[in-house]
Amino acid sequence: MAARVVTLGIDLGSTSVKAALLEAAPGHPPGFVVLASCARAARAEAAAPQGQEQDVSRIIQALNECLAALPRQLLQEVCGIGVSGQMHGVMFWKTDQEKKRKEKKRKEKKRKKERKKEKKERKKERKKEVSKYQAEFWNRFNSNLGSITLVAM
């Protein structure tokens, strides 16, 4: 019996990552049989000032999750690997990108906390002003009560 030829196919996308273990099957219409497959959402979209960017670490994490979900025994039989990339795009990354992303996230969190604190302070100041005006109103109102004559009918 001939050893089977198992191929690992990987599709790296910005929205999802897929992996499949295939076996050649000349008798089947597509010419292969899917032995196992897995798909994971990449959730890699990230806001960027100059267009769309993806967080490559999330794509790689999704790939690792897919590979871990495939049967180990079949992975050990892999004789070839095919990889397809993103449609209409290129994926670049730097080794220190994760550190920069975490630092940016930390700074954004700090700014958000500061803005929240400033907003709370402004609200407190407005409340003081309103209280001051209310007190002034009631003082004037009460001082004018003495000049009001109530008439019963």
Phi, psi and omega in degrees: 000131182285145177294141181282152181254109180255132179243138176262121177254133181233131176242111180263110179239168180280337179260331178208160177235136180230147175222141180218143174257123186241150175234135178299135179215084183304335181282342180272147181307315180284347179091004179206166176235136177276117180275323179197152178207163181206147175222141178223142174290135181276327182047046188261356182296135179222141179293140179218144182292336185243029179131203181268137174228157176239148176274103186299328180298329178288323177295316179294322177299316179297321177297313179300320178296318179297312182296323179292333181279343180280149181299127181302320182299318179290323178299327180289343180265000183297128178251345181205155180230132175241135182234133173243148183253192182293148176281132177059035181203169177228145181245115175246150172205157179245154183293332182265009184298320181298318179297317179296319180297317179295320179296317179298317179298318179298316180295319178298319179296319179296315179298320180297318179296318179296317179298321179297318179295316179298319179298319179296318179297315179298319179298318179298316180297317179297320180297319177299315180298315180298316179300319179297314180293322178296317180298316180298318178300311183293326176298314179295317180300311181296323180291333179274348180297327180297332182268000179267132178253124178270133181243125178268138180242000000 
